[in-house]
Amino acid sequence: MFRFLFRLAAMVSLSVAVIMAVLDATRTVAASQLVTTPFKTSWNAVSPETLGAAEMFVREKVNPLLWDTAVNWVLALPGFVVFAALALLLYAVGYRRERPQERYAAGRPAAHS
């Protein structure tokens, strides 16, 4: 059940990454130069209240240095990169490795012809 939720979240993150990449590609073509939108700009356009709340939470509950270094670095990355990395991470968590015994029917090796 949890693997399914992680894979679903990965699919949603990948969808957002593709949408953001298409938007940046469209802006790049229109401007005739490379245009990437930082994640912070996109987040601020969608929900400035949650961006401010996240900053306050990290600064007050965790460490202000974390916000100033690591979080600001992530927020400066293009949005599609952030969501693509998140999708990869979520998929890796939800990935189920194939067990060797599942490759065979009824636990026995298949007969070679």
Phi, psi and omega in degrees: 000315180291324177299319178300316181295320177294319179292324176295315177297324177296319180295319178295316179298319178295322177297317178296319179299317180294317179299315180294323178293321178295319177298315178295322178295320178296316178295324179296316179294318181293324182270351183058028173204161183295125178233122173235140181262120178298149181302322181298321179295316179295315180297317180295327179288326183277314185206083182295333181294317182288329176295315177296320179294321178295319178297314179298319180298312182294318181294320185273320187265332184253277181191129179299329179296326178297317179295316184292333183255285189292311185293317178296327177296316179294319180294337179278344178290155174299143183302321181294330178291317180298313182288328176293318177295320177296319178298317179297316179297314180295322178294320179297322178291321182272001182288138178246116179289144177283129177280144182302323182289343179282350179283346184247146177285132178055027176078004179247148178297149178288146179286139179273138180260000000 
